[in-house]
Amino acid sequence: MFTELMSLIEQRPLTITVAVLSGTQRIRVNVVPKSLEKDSQINDKIAYSNKDKIAKVPDEAIKALTTPLSLTGTAEEIDAALAQALREFAESHLQLQKTVDPLPWTRLLFIMLIAVCMLALAARITNKQDF
């Protein structure tokens, strides 16, 4: 169970609850990702001068980072489905996190360096064509 969740636990704390539904032999398992302070600061990283060029991350996408997983079934059904459900849950949350996280500085600098090199190359080619 924790093997499937480890990649998500490294990104944000989780709350896990397990309860028997009253009057039944059914169990409910909830896995709830905790909201982080950095979630609410995602759009703050857009520089004021770029606010008209860069779209804000929608609030729904930010809230989706805390979407819980809830499974209900018999003990046997939960045993059979839990590992796969947790694996898919962790993968989808990590993919969503990647879409809302800003680029790491090293990646951003590398992308900027490539862009500058491409502009320099284009300028050099243009200057050669003028001769």
C-alpha positions, 0 to 999 in steps of 0.5 A: 500500500505505501509503496504505491503512495510513496511518490505522492507522500514525498510531495504532500502529506496524506490522511488515510481513514478506514471505517466500517459502514454501520450495519454492513460488512463493507469498508470505506477507505479514504486517502486525502491529500493535504493542501499545501501553502505553496498551492495557493502561491502558484499564481503569485509566481507570474511576474506582473509584467507577464500577467497579460501573456501567461494564463493563471492556473485555474482554481479548479486545477489547484483544488484538484491537488487535494481530490481524495480517493474513496473506495467502498467494498467488502474487505476482499474487494478492497484487498483486491483493488487497493494497490492498483487504485492507489497506484493510479491515484498517485500517478494522476496526482503527480501528473497534475502537480507537474502541470501546476508547478512552475518550471525549476530554475535550471530547466527555465535557464536551459530553455532560455539559453536555447532560445537565445542561441536560436535567435543568435543563429537566426540573426546570423543567417539573416545577416549572411543573406543580406550580403 
